[in-house]
């Protein structure tokens, strides 16, 4: 940040699966962003652009903007580069990574590409579910299995049958397809009335208004509050929202149909979601930004 008191790690904390625990991200000036800080795990596997609205096509490109955004770091890149060039450690690291000969060759492009390369190493693939499904070293509990088989991974459901079917958008192994959808949160009179137009602000297409990225559910138990604006504090609230269905807005995803779960089924769904927590990720020193 502008006074060296604020860094990427302030919004992307390892013990919260690289989120910040806030509904809306707060920058160096103490002001809220209009959106929640996203988890940065498994970005190496995302081919659909970055941020909630896909406004940055490349990972390194995304890293440019938080530095300059007044609601985030509120800094000037030239001042950042000056500090890097005068640092005791960074010039040697830039030389090792990029083969430069003097500090004046340290550039913004090198800096953001180094950040992006670090982000690509933050991989989450060692949850309880992974050890069951991919590694065959653990078993799901009866409750977790119910959540998985009967509720989450629902396929070929007859027309008119209500079901969760979360796996349509959050299927394994990524548990989030990174595509942009209107998931039925807002009851608006028309597509022009979304407070945050989301993907539509990027594409200019009216039909994309109110659409946001479908993020991964990996480590979802650690990343509350939920949705692009952090409107839900708990996973129970999220389930209740999807259970109630959408609002019939014309660009809502067709899978937002509403469904009914009894208490046992809700408990099973939550148990399965907790099985996606990767404890290794939270303590891996290779991913530590501190």
N, C-alpha and C positions, 0 to 999 in steps of 0.2 A: 504493500500500500504506500500512500504518499509519505508516511512518516516511518516506514519500515515496521509498522506494528501489525500489519495485516497480510496474510498470505493465503494461498489456495487451501491450505490445511484448515483454516478457520471455518470454511464451509464444507469441507470434505474430510471429516474426521474418521480415522480408521476404526475406532471402537463402535461407530455407528454405521458401519459398512460404507464409509466415505460420504455420509450426509451430515447434517448439522443439528438435527433434532428440532428444528424450527418449522413452523408452517411456511413462512416466507424468509428467504435468505436476507441477512443483514450485513451491510458492507461497512467499510472503514469509518464512514460518517455516522453510523448508527441508524441509517435509514433503511427501510424495508424495500426489497425488490418486489416486483409484482408476482414472482413465481418462487416455487420451492427449489432448493438446491438438490440436483439429481445425484444419485449414486454414480460413481465413475468406474464401477467394476465391469470387466468384460467389454470395454469399449473397443478392444481390438477386433471384436467380431461383429461390430455394427457397421453396416454398409449403407445406411440410410440418412447420413447427416447427423449432426449433433445439436444439443439443446432440446428443450421440450417441443420446439417448432421446426427443428431441422434447419435452422438458419445458417449454420456453418457446415459446409460440405465435407471439409477435412478436419481431422482431429487437431492438427497443428494450427489450423486457421481459428478454431474455437478458442484456443489458448491466447490469442491476441487480445480479444475483446474485454475480458474481466479486468485487465490492467487499466484500461482507459475508461471503463464505465464508471460514472460518478456514483452509482449505487453499489458498486463493488469495491475495487481498489482505488479508484479516483486518482490515478497517477499518469504521468507522461512517460512514454517508452524511452525517450532519451535520458531521462533521469534514472530510470531503471538500469539502462546500459552503463551509465556512469558508475553506479554503485557496483555493478558486476565487474567492471574493469578495474576498480580499486580494491576489490575483495581479496583477502589473503589466499583463498582456496579456489574460487571459481575460474580464474584465468588458466590455471593448470589443467583443470577439468575440461575446459573448452578446447584447449590445445590437444589433449588426449583424444577427445571425441571427434573434433573436426579438422585437426592438423593445421591450425592457424599458427602464425609466427609471432604476433604481438597482440596486445589487448585491444587495440583499435579495430581489429578485425572481428571482434565479438559483435554480433548483429541481433536484431530482433528475431529474424528468421531462424538463426541457430538456437536462440533461447526457446522459442515456442516448439521447435522440433525436438529439442531435448525433453521438454515437458511432456509432449505427446508420446515420446518413446518410453518415458517412465510410466505414463498412464497405461500404455499397452501391456505392461508387465503385471498390472493389477488384475489377477485372474481369480475368479471364484468358481471352484469346481470340486470342493471337498466337503459338501454338506452331508448330513445324515442320508438324505435321499440319494446323493451320488454314491455313497458307500454301499447303499442297497442296490441301486439299479445298474450302476456302471462298474462298480468294483466288486460286488458280490461278497462283501465282508460283513454286512449288517442286514437286519430284517426290519421292515416297518412294523409298528405295532398294529393291532387289529383296528384301532381307531384311525391311525394314519392311512392304513390300507383302504378303509371305507371312504375316507376323504378323497383319496386318489382315484379309486376305481369307479365309485358310484356317483361322484360329484365333479371332480376336476377334469379328468380325461374322458369326457363324454363324447362318443362318436355315433354317427348315423341315427340320430334321434328322430322318430317319426314327426311329421309336421303337426303342430298343435300341442305337442308334449312340452311342458315347461321344464327347464333344467338349467343348472349353472353353466356347465360346459366352458369353464374358464380356459381350458386348454386350447380353445379355438384361437385365442389371441396370445396365450401365455404357455405355449407348448414347450416340451423339453427338446433339446438340452438348455436353450437360452432362457426359457420361461418368460419371454417377451419378444414379440416379432419386430419391435422398433418401427412399426408402421404408424401412420397418423390416422386417428379415428375420433369421432364424436361418441363418447361412451355414455351419453345420456344424462350428464350431470345437470344441465341448465335448461329450464323451461323458458325459452325465448319466443317472442312473437314471430320473428323471422330470422333468417341467417345473418341479417345485418345487425342484430341486436346483442350479440355476444360482447360482454365487457372486454374480454381478452380474446381476440380473434384467432390466436394460435397459429396453426399452419397457414391459414388464409392470409395472415399478415406477410408471410414469406412469398407465397405463390401468387397472391393477388386474385385468387379464385374465390368467389363468393361461396362456393360449395365446400371449400376447405375451412371456412370460419368455424371456430369452436372445436377444431380437431387438434389433438395433441398426441405425442408419442406414446406408444404402448411400452412401458418400461419393463425391465426384468422384475420378476417376483423373487429372485434369489435374494436372500437376506431380508425379506420384506418385514419380518418381525422386528428388525432393528432400525427401520428407516421411517418411522412415523414422524410427523403427520403425513397424510397421504393425498394424492392427486397433485396436479400441477400448481395448485394454489394452497395446498396443505389444509383443505377444508375439513378433513376427517382425522380425528385424533387416534382412532383405534381401528383394528382390522374388523371388529364387530360392526362398526359404523359403515365400513366399506361394503361388507356383505349385505347389510340392510339396504344400502343404496342400490346394489345390483338386484337384490330380491324384489325391490319395488318397481324395477323396470325403468324405461326412459320416459320421455315426454312427447314422443311422436314428432319431434323436429325432423325435417325432411332428410337431413344427412346423418342421422344416427346410424350407428353400426347395426346391421340386421341381427346380430347376436344379442342385442340389448332387448330382451323380451320379457324380463321378469320371471320369477320362479318362486317356489315355496320350499323352505327347509324347516324341519322340526329341530328341536333343541339338540338332539343327538347328532343330526346331520351337520348342524352349524359347528358343533364342537369338533366333529371329525374333520371338517374343512379347515378349521383353524389349526388343528393338530398337524394336518398335512402341510399347511403353509409354514409352520414352524420347523418342519423337517428340511426346509430349504435354507436354513441358517448354516453358514460356513464358519465354524469357530476358528479354523486355521487362519482365515483371512484377517481376523481381528487382531492377531498377535504376530503375524509374519513380519520379521524385522526388515525384510527386503522391501516391503511396502510402506514402511514407516517414513513419514515426512518430517519427523522431529529429530 
